[in-house]
Amino acid sequence: MAETVELLLAGTDTTAHTLSFAVGELALNPRVFEQAQATVDSVWQNFGAVNTEALKQLTYIRAIIKETLRLYSVASGSTALSVERDTMIEGKLIPRGTKVFWSMLAAGRDSEVYPQGEKFLPERWLDKNKEISSLPMIHFGSGSHRCLGEHLSILEATIMLTLLLRNFDWELVNGRSSLEQLQQNLLIYPSDAMPVRFRLKK
């Protein structure tokens, strides 16, 4: 019961956070927006709703969620790790017991790992011929401490974004500045609260 409650509570703000930034990036990337809507419309034509079979066809929408998490990680601040044994990194000794702090936000934009790291390219998660598509989502942790809600959150975000794409078009009121002028507490968030203008899709 405790784990169920934690899944529901921990998944509320975090999933909403990811969806907000996905909406923002789609508004600024018309090509991706159009392809996403075409994907959703095709699924709707075939299945009439989001069901188990339809979800198998929504790989592009899941890729959008993953790409959003890469650029706007939920836990965006510095994360502390403890070195378990003396370790050499690029010729420098990191002694056992040292606390190492790293930023998920910076890691997700590392151009050595993610080519064109500053660009919103959901396709990178669909190309099975490249190493990038098989990279783990670091934002959910790893090993025995990996987030229990990872698959649930991806599922929720995929369904919600699919419904938004099916029913609405939208634009950012303040344009790109909403995604560039960010503040941070526990999460990162747009300084202007990212106002969005929605309109029913024709």
CORHU-V776972 format. One record per residue. N is the residue number from 1. PSI is psi in whole degrees, 0 to 359 (* if undefined). NEAR is the number of other ideal C-beta (glycine too) atoms within 8 Angstrom. D_CENTER is the distance of its C-alpha to the mean C-alpha in Angstrom with 1 decimal. Layout:
[[N/PSI/NEAR/D_CENTER] [N/PSI/NEAR/D_CENTER]]
//
This chain:
[[1/316/4/27.5] [2/319/5/26.0] [3/324/7/23.0] [4/314/7/22.5] [5/317/8/22.8] [6/321/9/20.3] [7/318/11/17.7] [8/315/8/18.3] [9/313/7/18.4] [10/337/8/15.6] [11/359/11/13.3] [12/293/8/14.4] [13/322/6/13.2] [14/316/11/10.0] [15/320/12/9.0] [16/321/8/10.8] [17/310/12/9.0] [18/317/15/5.5] [19/320/12/8.0] [20/313/9/10.0] [21/330/12/8.0] [22/316/13/7.4] [23/317/12/11.1] [24/314/14/11.9] [25/322/15/10.7] [26/322/13/12.4] [27/331/11/15.4] [28/358/10/15.8] [29/81/9/15.4] [30/323/5/18.2] [31/314/6/18.3] [32/319/12/14.8] [33/312/10/15.6] [34/319/8/18.9] [35/322/9/17.8] [36/315/14/15.2] [37/322/11/18.2] [38/320/8/20.6] [39/313/12/18.6] [40/317/13/18.6] [41/322/9/22.2] [42/316/9/23.3] [43/319/13/21.9] [44/322/10/23.7] [45/324/6/26.8] [46/325/8/26.9] [47/339/11/26.0] [48/1/4/26.4] [49/177/6/23.5] [50/105/10/20.4] [51/186/7/22.1] [52/317/5/21.8] [53/321/7/23.0] [54/322/12/20.9] [55/330/11/17.6] [56/337/7/18.8] [57/0/11/18.9] [58/34/14/15.3] [59/327/8/13.8] [60/324/11/12.8] [61/320/14/10.9] [62/323/11/9.1] [63/324/13/8.5] [64/318/15/7.2] [65/315/14/4.4] [66/319/12/4.2] [67/325/14/5.1] [68/316/13/3.2] [69/324/13/1.9] [70/315/9/5.3] [71/329/11/6.8] [72/69/11/6.3] [73/144/14/6.4] [74/308/10/8.0] [75/86/9/11.1] [76/347/11/11.5] [77/192/9/15.2] [78/136/6/17.6] [79/135/9/17.6] [80/135/7/21.2] [81/150/8/22.4] [82/127/8/26.1] [83/123/13/27.8] [84/339/4/29.9] [85/159/5/32.3] [86/129/8/33.5] [87/137/7/31.0] [88/126/8/31.5] [89/113/6/28.7] [90/47/4/29.9] [91/1/4/33.4] [92/134/6/32.7] [93/126/6/33.6] [94/105/10/31.2] [95/151/7/33.6] [96/136/7/32.9] [97/350/5/31.8] [98/138/8/30.0] [99/126/7/26.9] [100/125/9/24.2] [101/135/8/21.5] [102/155/9/18.4] [103/122/10/15.4] [104/324/13/11.8] [105/316/11/11.1] [106/320/8/13.9] [107/321/11/13.2] [108/344/14/9.9] [109/12/11/12.2] [110/113/9/15.3] [111/343/9/17.0] [112/336/3/19.1] [113/318/8/16.3] [114/101/11/14.1] [115/139/6/16.7] [116/51/7/16.3] [117/335/10/13.6] [118/352/5/13.7] [119/149/5/13.3] [120/98/10/10.7] [121/84/7/11.7] [122/334/12/10.0] [123/336/7/13.4] [124/334/13/12.9] [125/357/11/11.4] [126/348/10/14.5] [127/101/9/17.3] [128/349/6/19.0] [129/357/3/21.5] [130/150/7/19.3] [131/330/5/18.3] [132/324/11/14.8] [133/341/10/13.9] [134/3/5/15.2] [135/141/7/13.6] [136/157/5/12.3] [137/99/8/9.0] [138/340/10/10.7] [139/343/10/8.6] [140/7/9/10.6] [141/193/8/13.8] [142/169/7/16.5] [143/214/5/20.0] [144/344/3/21.7] [145/9/5/19.3] [146/141/9/16.2] [147/127/7/14.5] [148/335/7/16.5] [149/9/9/13.9] [150/304/10/11.2] [151/324/6/12.5] [152/317/9/13.5] [153/319/13/10.2] [154/319/11/8.7] [155/311/9/12.1] [156/313/10/12.3] [157/322/13/9.2] [158/315/13/10.6] [159/316/10/14.0] [160/316/10/13.5] [161/323/15/11.9] [162/316/13/14.7] [163/322/9/17.2] [164/315/11/16.3] [165/327/12/16.6] [166/325/11/19.8] [167/344/7/21.5] [168/154/10/20.5] [169/159/7/20.3] [170/165/12/19.2] [171/153/7/19.3] [172/129/15/18.6] [173/319/8/21.9] [174/11/8/21.6] [175/210/7/19.9] [176/335/7/17.9] [177/332/8/19.1] [178/330/14/16.8] [179/355/12/13.8] [180/332/6/16.2] [181/92/8/18.2] [182/152/9/16.1] [183/172/8/17.6] [184/132/8/16.8] [185/248/5/18.2] [186/322/4/16.3] [187/165/11/13.1] [188/151/9/12.7] [189/151/10/13.8] [190/138/11/15.6] [191/327/7/19.3] [192/9/9/20.4] [193/7/6/18.2] [194/68/11/16.9] [195/136/9/19.5] [196/137/11/18.8] [197/113/8/21.7] [198/150/7/21.3] [199/146/7/24.0] [200/136/7/24.9] [201/138/8/24.4] [202/*/2/27.8]]
//
